[in-house]
Amino acid sequence: MPAPAEVAAGALIIPNDVIFEILSRTPMKSVCRFRCVSKSWRALVSDTVFIAAHESRTEPHLLLVANSANQELGSQGRDLRLLDMHGNVVKVIREVGFYSAHCPSLDDAICVTFDYDGNTNLVNLPTGKLIITSQNLINGSFRRSRLGCHRPTPFCSFGFGLAMPSGSYKAVRLKTRDLNDPSQAWECEVLMLADGTGWRQARSHAPSPVSETFATTVNSVLHFLSILAVSVCVLRFDLESEEWIKAIKGPRSEDGILLSKLTHLGGTLCMTEYTYTRQHMAHD
């Protein structure tokens, strides 16, 4: 029998093997916090035997979603392959289309795909089930332009997310006729992905031009990156109220060109950015 765990005087003594069994079934974030309990607990959760046991008793962490061609006879679809942290394929979701964007939700496990027919699919990655399929995301003119038509079509920026507390999945589309003309208004349209009623105009246009194709969704709010000259602004659209709310002022670059990108990490909006000067560009 292993030696008893280190405990405070008068506390219940729990054998180390019991602690091992309990912690090996505990979520990783909680296990990391338990390292502070005592030196023996820290040594326990750092041991390679414990790490292997914990890994074997938990669901694999999805690290990558990749597209692959469906090799079955007569199929023209695209599969999604879900890979774990070791590069192993843990699930294949058949013929759901091209991976396009991550759609944050209550369980943070929804992604958006497009198929060859112009349909948009919301896919639950752990279960592999289609939550919603919508035929209205890409309108006719924009779809034809993707297939080779050279007629003028709007530049679009898309956002997807779960409106709370209603629990409705929505898509938001911003459109402009001239990407290089800052004076052009960016029309804002909203689509309820479940009801099939099509796009409808939001109450107001986007406050300023948008710089990325896809928005980042955090806590039921879409975040669109807007870069003007050397300043950055994050436009915010509330999915539940369908209103533009107060924007976030980003960093400025006085010495060079600022390149930024939005993402989210653990439910928090994040921005990565770097600058480079025109002189540096000339040397490269």
Buried (B, 14 or more C-beta within 10 A) or exposed (E): EEEEBEEEEEEEEEEBEEBBEEBBEBEEEEBEEBBEBBEBBEEBBEEEEBEEBBBEEBEBEBEEBEBEEBEEEEEEBBBBBBBBEEEEEBBEBEBBBBBBBBBBBEEEBBBBBBBEEBBBBBBBBBEBEBBBBBEBBBBEEBBBBEEEEEEEBBBBBBBBBBBBEEEBBBBBBBBBEEEEEEEBBBBBBBBBBBEEEEBEEBEEBBBBBBBBEBBBBBBBBBBBBBBEEBEBBBBBBBBBEBEBEEBEEBEEBEEBBBBBEBEBEEEEBEBEBEBBEEEEEEEE
